Amino acid sequence: MRVRVEQTALPGIGMRHDLVTESGRRLGVVSHRNGRRDLVLYDPDDPDSCQADIPLTDDEAEALADILGASLMLGQLSGLREQAAGLLTEQIVIPAGSKYVNKRLGDTKARTRTSASIVAVLRRGEVIVSPDPTFRFEAGDVVVVVGNRQGLDGVTAILADNHPDG
């Protein structure tokens, strides 16, 4: 399904971008000339009437975009999984006791040891796509891994390791 976004100039205010969801709900973002942004949910019975207007700071707007981007990316990976037999995706949380907390991704040697790939890390609402080998893990990071079942289980075991000698 193709999504249509309508753009409307608001003289003296800024710009409004609206879309209608598949379920028929209309929502939008009003970008004010002064930089302020409002997330707007329209009344389902009167599409010209606003049901909710939520002002967003720059940080809130960025966090919302990151959350939506992360869920979209994970959905696309799930779609890819259906197309490629045996290819799986999994989200693995770095436990506080892992020896890899504050260590570099490259230190895990996860791809070499398991043939599975760490394709993204979700951290406090931020998505780090394709982290490089120098990326440092933090406790609570959610690691997105792609591979076969054996590889995913291997990465889970590596990241859960709490023995300093590994």
C-alpha positions as CSV (number, residue, x, y, z in Angstrom):
1,M,0.0,0.0,0.0
2,R,1.3,3.4,-0.9
3,V,1.0,6.1,1.8
4,R,0.1,9.6,0.7
5,V,1.3,12.5,2.7
6,E,-0.5,15.8,2.2
7,Q,1.5,19.0,2.6
8,T,-0.4,22.2,3.5
9,A,1.1,25.6,3.9
10,L,-0.2,27.4,7.0
11,P,0.4,31.1,6.4
12,G,2.0,32.8,9.3
13,I,2.5,29.5,11.1
14,G,4.5,27.1,9.0
15,M,3.7,23.8,7.3
16,R,1.4,20.8,8.1
17,H,2.0,17.3,6.9
18,D,-0.9,14.8,7.2
19,L,-1.4,11.2,6.4
20,V,-4.4,8.9,6.6
21,T,-3.6,5.5,8.1
22,E,-4.9,2.2,6.7
23,S,-7.4,2.1,9.5
24,G,-8.7,5.5,8.4
25,R,-7.2,7.7,11.2
26,R,-5.8,11.0,10.2
27,L,-2.7,12.3,11.9
28,G,-0.2,15.0,11.1
29,V,2.8,17.1,12.1
30,V,2.6,20.9,12.2
31,S,6.1,22.4,11.8
32,H,6.0,26.0,13.0
33,R,8.3,28.6,11.6
34,N,9.9,29.1,15.0
35,G,11.0,25.5,15.0
36,R,8.3,24.1,17.3
37,R,6.6,20.8,16.2
38,D,3.2,19.5,17.1
39,L,2.0,15.9,16.6
40,V,-1.7,16.2,15.7
41,L,-4.4,13.5,15.9
42,Y,-7.6,14.4,14.1
43,D,-11.1,13.4,15.3
44,P,-12.3,10.3,13.4
45,D,-15.8,11.7,13.0
46,D,-14.6,15.1,11.9
47,P,-11.3,15.1,10.0
48,D,-11.1,18.9,10.2
49,S,-11.3,18.8,14.0
50,C,-8.2,18.1,16.2
51,Q,-8.7,15.4,18.9
52,A,-5.2,15.8,20.3
53,D,-2.3,18.2,19.8
54,I,1.0,17.1,21.4
55,P,3.9,19.6,21.3
56,L,7.3,17.9,20.8
57,T,10.7,19.3,21.7
58,D,13.5,18.6,19.2
59,D,14.7,15.7,21.4
60,E,11.2,14.2,21.6
61,A,10.7,14.5,17.9
62,E,14.1,12.9,17.2
63,A,13.3,10.1,19.7
64,L,9.9,9.4,18.1
65,A,11.5,9.3,14.7
66,D,14.2,6.9,16.0
67,I,11.5,4.6,17.5
68,L,9.5,4.5,14.4
69,G,12.6,4.0,12.3
70,A,13.7,1.1,14.5
71,S,10.3,-0.7,14.3
72,L,10.3,-0.2,10.6
73,M,13.8,-1.6,10.2
74,L,12.9,-4.6,12.4
75,G,9.7,-5.2,10.3
76,Q,11.7,-5.1,7.1
77,L,14.2,-7.6,8.6
78,S,11.2,-9.9,9.5
79,G,10.0,-9.6,5.9
80,L,13.4,-10.6,4.7
81,R,13.4,-13.6,7.0
82,E,10.2,-14.9,5.3
83,Q,11.9,-14.6,1.9
84,A,15.1,-16.4,2.9
85,A,14.6,-19.9,4.4
86,G,16.6,-20.3,7.5
87,L,17.5,-16.6,7.9
88,L,16.4,-15.4,11.3
89,T,16.5,-12.1,13.2
90,E,16.6,-11.8,17.0
91,Q,17.0,-9.0,19.6
92,I,19.4,-9.8,22.3
93,V,19.8,-7.7,25.5
94,I,23.3,-7.1,26.8
95,P,23.0,-8.1,30.5
96,A,24.7,-6.0,33.1
97,G,27.0,-8.9,34.0
98,S,28.3,-9.4,30.5
99,K,32.0,-9.2,30.1
100,Y,31.3,-7.2,26.9
101,V,29.8,-4.2,28.8
102,N,32.1,-1.2,27.9
103,K,33.9,-3.5,25.4
104,R,34.1,-3.1,21.6
105,L,31.9,-5.1,19.2
106,G,35.0,-6.4,17.5
107,D,36.2,-7.9,20.9
108,T,33.3,-10.4,20.6
109,K,34.4,-11.8,17.3
110,A,30.7,-12.8,17.0
111,R,30.6,-13.0,13.2
112,T,33.8,-15.1,13.0
113,R,32.7,-17.4,15.9
114,T,29.0,-17.8,14.8
115,S,28.5,-16.6,11.2
116,A,25.7,-14.4,12.5
117,S,25.9,-10.6,12.0
118,I,25.1,-7.8,14.5
119,V,23.2,-5.4,12.2
120,A,22.0,-2.8,14.7
121,V,22.0,-1.8,18.3
122,L,19.0,-0.1,20.1
123,R,20.1,2.1,22.9
124,R,17.7,4.4,24.9
125,G,15.4,5.0,21.9
126,E,18.3,5.5,19.5
127,V,19.1,3.1,16.6
128,I,22.7,2.5,15.7
129,V,22.6,0.9,12.3
130,S,25.6,-1.2,11.2
131,P,27.8,-0.6,14.2
132,D,31.5,-0.8,13.4
133,P,34.0,-3.0,15.3
134,T,35.0,-0.1,17.5
135,F,31.4,0.4,18.8
136,R,31.3,-0.1,22.6
137,F,28.4,-1.9,24.3
138,E,26.5,-0.7,27.3
139,A,24.4,-2.8,29.7
140,G,20.9,-2.9,28.5
141,D,21.8,-2.4,24.8
142,V,19.5,-4.4,22.5
143,V,21.5,-6.0,19.8
144,V,19.8,-7.0,16.5
145,V,21.4,-10.1,15.1
146,V,20.8,-11.8,11.7
147,G,21.8,-15.4,11.0
148,N,20.6,-19.0,11.4
149,R,19.3,-20.5,14.7
150,Q,22.7,-21.8,15.7
151,G,24.4,-18.5,15.0
152,L,21.8,-16.5,17.0
153,D,22.2,-18.9,19.9
154,G,26.0,-18.5,19.7
155,V,25.8,-14.7,19.8
156,T,23.4,-14.9,22.7
157,A,25.9,-17.1,24.6
158,I,28.8,-14.8,23.8
159,L,27.0,-11.7,25.0
160,A,25.7,-13.3,28.1
161,D,29.2,-14.5,29.1
162,N,30.1,-13.0,32.4
163,H,33.5,-14.7,32.8
164,P,36.4,-12.3,32.3
165,D,38.5,-14.9,30.5
166,G,35.6,-15.8,28.2
